[in-house]
Amino acid sequence: MDLAEALPLGELAAAFAALPVFPLFDTAYFIISVLYLKYEPGAVEMSRKSPFASWLCAMLHCFGSYILADLLLGEAPMGHFSHNSSVILATAVWYLIFFCPMNLFYKCVSFLPVKLIFVAMKEVVRVRKIAAGVHHAHHLYHHGWFVMMATGWVKGSGVALMSNFEQLLRGVWKPETNEILHMSFPTKASLYGTVLFTLQQTHWLPISEANLIFFFTMFMIVCKVFMTATHSHASPFAPLENLICPFLFGSASSGHPSHHHDHHGASHEVSHPPPPPPPAKSKEELNEGTRKRKAKKAE
């Protein structure tokens, strides 16, 4: 039985799930993606020195999730670029954001009230991509739970997961910014969301796909709009993670006792003062040693 069956949201959720994302929502997705690219240090200078490299980075921001998902499923990574209308639309957005006279287009889309609308529309596309990725992987690997979760995850946050490769195109190498080591809120939310969609697809979660899309999209919109409006980077999952993770995985500061001693062993050896020199021998001891050596030679 569907958990949302008793609520008067069934028809609304179904209509929302059937809402086409191209071209309106896709345009918002491209605008926010390229906007974040322009925020990167050196991105504007690169667009003047090497427009082709800038365009490639913009295409990765717009279509990186599709490329990574196709690679995972053994399909052609260039397949999505066969959609000429999407590529042309993304290219037009890139050109207007970087090269519009007097930065008029950039100033309009980065104006906070307008930007918040585009951020909300982008989350609509993100959740659709997660659901589509899980559904596609379920069609290919009917019992492959981990394949479904991996595909849905990269569909929702593939751009962030490919950030190090995109940095190389801009001539930057920052391995410490690895998204898997330091997950942002969209990456974590995509991971948790793909688990929910996988459970729903395998009939372990008693809710329809349309209702799950609707509720999870509303959650993502509220979180992202609030975080963007307040310029916050705090994850809404942090309180729950701080409560659960120490019980499941231990504290980050705790370590194996033997490792702790081994780690500090060298410092203890260095910090210990050297042993005191042996006491000087008395005159009688020196004379006794001399007599023993002479007796040994005589023998």
C-alpha positions in Angstrom: 0.0 0.0 0.0 1.3 3.4 -0.9 2.1 5.6 2.1 0.8 8.7 0.3 -2.4 7.1 -0.9 -4.4 8.6 1.9 -3.1 12.1 1.1 -4.7 14.3 -1.6 -1.4 14.5 -3.4 -1.6 11.5 -5.7 -2.8 13.4 -8.8 -0.5 16.3 -8.1 2.5 14.0 -7.7 1.6 12.2 -10.9 1.3 15.4 -12.8 4.5 16.7 -11.4 6.4 13.5 -12.3 5.1 13.8 -15.9 6.1 17.4 -16.3 8.7 17.7 -19.1 12.1 19.1 -18.1 13.2 20.3 -21.6 13.6 23.1 -22.4 12.6 25.2 -19.4 14.0 23.2 -16.5 17.1 22.1 -18.5 17.8 25.8 -19.2 17.8 26.5 -15.5 20.0 23.5 -14.9 22.5 24.8 -17.5 22.4 28.3 -16.1 23.3 27.3 -12.5 25.9 24.8 -13.7 27.7 27.3 -15.8 27.3 30.0 -13.2 29.1 27.8 -10.7 31.9 27.3 -13.3 32.3 31.1 -13.6 32.6 31.3 -9.8 35.7 29.1 -10.0 39.1 31.0 -9.6 40.6 31.7 -13.0 37.6 30.6 -15.0 37.0 34.0 -16.5 40.7 34.4 -17.5 40.6 30.9 -19.0 37.6 31.8 -21.1 39.6 34.7 -22.7 42.8 32.7 -23.2 41.3 29.4 -24.3 37.6 29.6 -25.1 37.6 26.0 -26.2 38.8 24.7 -22.9 36.2 26.9 -21.2 33.5 25.4 -23.4 34.7 21.9 -22.6 34.5 22.6 -18.8 31.0 24.0 -19.3 29.9 20.9 -21.1 31.3 18.8 -18.3 29.3 20.8 -15.8 26.2 20.4 -17.9 26.5 16.8 -19.0 29.2 15.2 -16.7 26.6 13.1 -14.9 25.4 11.5 -18.2 29.0 10.8 -19.3 30.0 9.1 -16.0 26.8 7.1 -15.9 27.3 5.8 -19.4 30.9 4.8 -18.5 29.6 2.9 -15.5 27.1 1.0 -17.6 29.4 0.3 -20.5 27.6 2.6 -23.0 28.9 5.3 -25.3 29.9 8.3 -23.1 29.3 10.6 -26.1 25.7 9.4 -26.5 24.1 12.3 -24.8 25.9 14.7 -27.2 23.7 13.4 -30.0 20.9 15.5 -28.6 21.8 18.6 -30.6 19.1 20.8 -29.0 20.5 20.2 -25.5 24.1 20.8 -26.6 23.2 24.0 -28.5 21.2 25.3 -25.5 24.0 24.6 -23.1 26.5 26.3 -25.5 24.2 29.4 -25.7 24.0 29.6 -21.9 27.8 29.3 -21.7 28.4 32.0 -24.2 25.9 34.4 -22.7 27.3 34.0 -19.1 30.9 34.5 -20.2 30.8 36.8 -23.2 27.5 38.8 -23.0 28.3 42.5 -23.4 28.6 44.3 -20.1 27.9 41.0 -18.3 24.2 41.7 -18.6 23.1 38.1 -18.7 25.4 37.1 -15.8 24.1 40.0 -13.7 20.5 39.0 -14.3 20.9 35.3 -13.5 23.1 35.9 -10.5 20.6 38.3 -9.0 19.7 36.4 -5.8 15.8 36.2 -6.2 16.2 35.1 -9.8 19.0 32.7 -8.9 16.9 31.1 -6.2 14.3 30.3 -8.8 16.9 28.6 -11.1 18.3 26.7 -8.1 14.9 25.3 -7.3 14.4 24.3 -11.0 17.8 22.6 -11.1 16.8 20.4 -8.2 13.8 19.2 -10.2 16.2 18.0 -12.9 18.5 16.5 -10.4 15.9 14.3 -8.8 14.6 13.3 -12.2 18.1 12.2 -13.2 18.5 10.1 -10.1 15.2 8.4 -10.7 16.0 7.8 -14.4 19.4 6.5 -13.6 18.0 3.9 -11.1 15.3 2.9 -13.5 17.7 2.5 -16.4 20.1 0.4 -14.3 17.2 -1.7 -13.0 16.3 -2.5 -16.6 19.8 -3.7 -17.4 20.6 -5.3 -14.1 17.4 -6.4 -12.6 18.8 -7.6 -9.3 21.9 -5.4 -9.2 21.2 -3.1 -6.2 24.6 -1.6 -6.1 24.6 -1.0 -9.9 21.3 0.9 -9.5 22.6 3.0 -6.5 25.9 3.8 -8.3 24.1 4.8 -11.5 21.6 7.0 -9.7 24.3 8.6 -7.6 26.5 9.6 -10.5 23.4 10.8 -12.4 22.6 13.1 -9.5 26.1 14.3 -8.6 28.3 13.3 -11.5 29.6 16.8 -12.1 31.0 17.0 -8.5 32.5 13.5 -8.7 34.3 14.6 -11.9 35.5 17.8 -10.4 39.2 16.8 -10.3 39.1 16.0 -14.0 37.4 19.2 -14.8 40.1 21.1 -12.8 42.8 19.5 -15.0 41.1 21.1 -18.0 41.5 24.4 -16.2 45.1 23.7 -15.4 44.4 23.2 -11.7 45.3 20.2 -9.6 43.8 20.0 -6.1 43.5 16.4 -5.0 42.5 17.5 -1.5 39.2 18.7 -2.9 38.2 15.2 -3.9 34.4 15.1 -3.6 34.3 11.6 -2.2 36.6 12.6 0.7 34.6 15.8 1.3 31.1 15.3 0.2 28.9 18.4 -0.4 25.2 18.4 0.4 24.1 17.7 -3.2 26.4 14.7 -3.4 25.2 13.3 0.0 21.6 14.0 -0.9 22.0 12.2 -4.2 23.5 9.2 -2.5 20.7 9.0 0.1 18.1 9.7 -2.7 19.4 6.9 -4.9 19.1 4.5 -2.0 15.4 5.5 -1.6 14.8 5.1 -5.3 16.5 1.7 -5.4 14.4 0.5 -2.6 11.3 1.8 -4.3 12.3 0.2 -7.6 12.8 -3.2 -6.0 9.5 -2.9 -4.1 11.0 -2.6 -0.7 9.7 0.9 -0.1 5.9 1.1 -0.2 5.5 4.3 -2.2 5.0 5.0 -5.9 7.8 6.5 -8.0 5.7 9.6 -8.7 5.2 10.3 -5.0 8.8 9.7 -4.2 9.9 12.1 -6.9 7.5 14.7 -5.6 8.5 14.5 -1.9 12.2 14.2 -2.5 12.2 17.1 -5.0 10.4 19.3 -2.4 13.0 18.3 0.2 15.9 19.2 -2.2 14.3 22.5 -3.2 13.7 23.6 0.4 17.2 22.7 1.5 19.1 24.1 -1.5 17.1 27.4 -1.7 17.6 27.9 2.0 21.3 27.2 1.8 21.8 29.4 -1.3 19.8 32.3 0.3 21.7 32.2 3.5 25.1 31.3 1.9 25.3 28.4 4.2 27.5 25.3 3.6 26.2 23.3 6.6 24.6 20.0 5.7 21.1 19.3 6.9 22.2 15.7 7.5 25.0 16.8 9.9 23.0 16.4 13.2 21.8 12.9 12.3 25.2 11.9 11.0 26.9 13.2 14.2 24.5 11.1 16.2 24.7 7.8 14.2 28.2 7.7 12.8 30.2 7.5 16.1 28.2 4.4 17.0 28.6 2.7 13.6 32.1 3.8 12.6 33.7 5.2 15.7 35.0 8.6 16.5 37.4 10.3 14.0 39.9 10.9 16.8 40.0 7.3 18.1 42.5 4.9 16.8 44.1 1.6 17.4 46.1 1.6 20.7 49.2 -0.1 19.1 49.2 2.3 16.3 49.1 5.2 18.7 52.2 3.9 20.5 54.0 3.1 17.3 53.2 6.5 16.0 54.7 8.2 19.0 57.5 5.8 19.6 60.1 7.7 17.6 59.3 10.9 19.4 59.7 9.2 22.8 63.1 7.9 21.7 64.2 11.3 20.6 62.8 13.1 23.6 64.5 10.8 26.1 67.9 12.3 27.4 70.9 10.2 26.5 72.2 7.8 29.2 74.8 9.4 31.5 78.5 8.5 30.7 80.0 5.9 32.9 81.8 7.2 36.0 85.5 7.9 35.7 87.7 5.2 37.0 89.7 5.9 40.1 93.5 5.8 40.2 93.6 2.5 42.0 91.4 0.9 39.2 93.7 2.3 36.5 96.8 0.9 38.2 95.1 -2.5 38.7 94.2 -2.6 35.0 97.8 -1.8 34.0 99.2 -4.6 36.2 96.8 -7.1 34.6 97.8 -6.2 31.1 101.5 -6.5 32.0 100.9 -9.9 33.6 99.0 -11.1 30.5 101.9 -10.0 28.2 104.4 -11.9 30.5 102.3 -15.1 30.2 
